[in-house]
């Protein structure tokens, strides 16, 4: 769901509480008392968590079906010469997953992890054909927003995967995929984000040049090197 579509939906239904407004506290300690009861049985809690995750996934897929932000984002990534991915804190796990999956069939994919690839080094050589895929979920990490702003200011394209149209990334990106993260657990849900990463990888790989050749060569190397049992 794009940031613009989300704002339009909120404006057209002001009396309804949006999913982003109903997520509860933004820190695990406060969420424990708000969403989890120590007196609840494991079975009843499990049922409630599963129900919430199903509802959340339905929101994710409905938003993707109603808006083409995800397809546009995949197009931007596929059309870039170099693709950088970043996320900090919990969002680092999302960035790492996209890096692993996208690298199978797409070339020039780099995870900005602060070790092998550092943000400051990337910023010294940003080109107009580069794209930064930035993940940021509440509580939003300052360094992700700063990197996205600096990358865009130097002429690169920024696309964001985030959880609200009010996310600090939205102001600096050309495309934003807004993912519902409602949860009854102590953390916001990661289920929808994982689904978006899966779809984004598939759409990007399908339209990127040389994907079939790269996938075939990769499999050949895997067999040659005996990587799997």
LINQUI-V751580 format. One record per helix or strand. SS is the DSSP state (h for helix, s for strand). FROM is the first residue (numbers start at 1). TO is the last residue. If there is no record, write none. Layout:
SS | FROM | TO
SS | FROM | TO
This chain:
h | 3 | 12
h | 28 | 35
h | 42 | 66
h | 69 | 79
s | 82 | 87
h | 91 | 102
s | 109 | 111
h | 119 | 123
s | 130 | 136
h | 142 | 153
s | 157 | 162
h | 170 | 172
s | 175 | 178
h | 191 | 207
h | 211 | 225
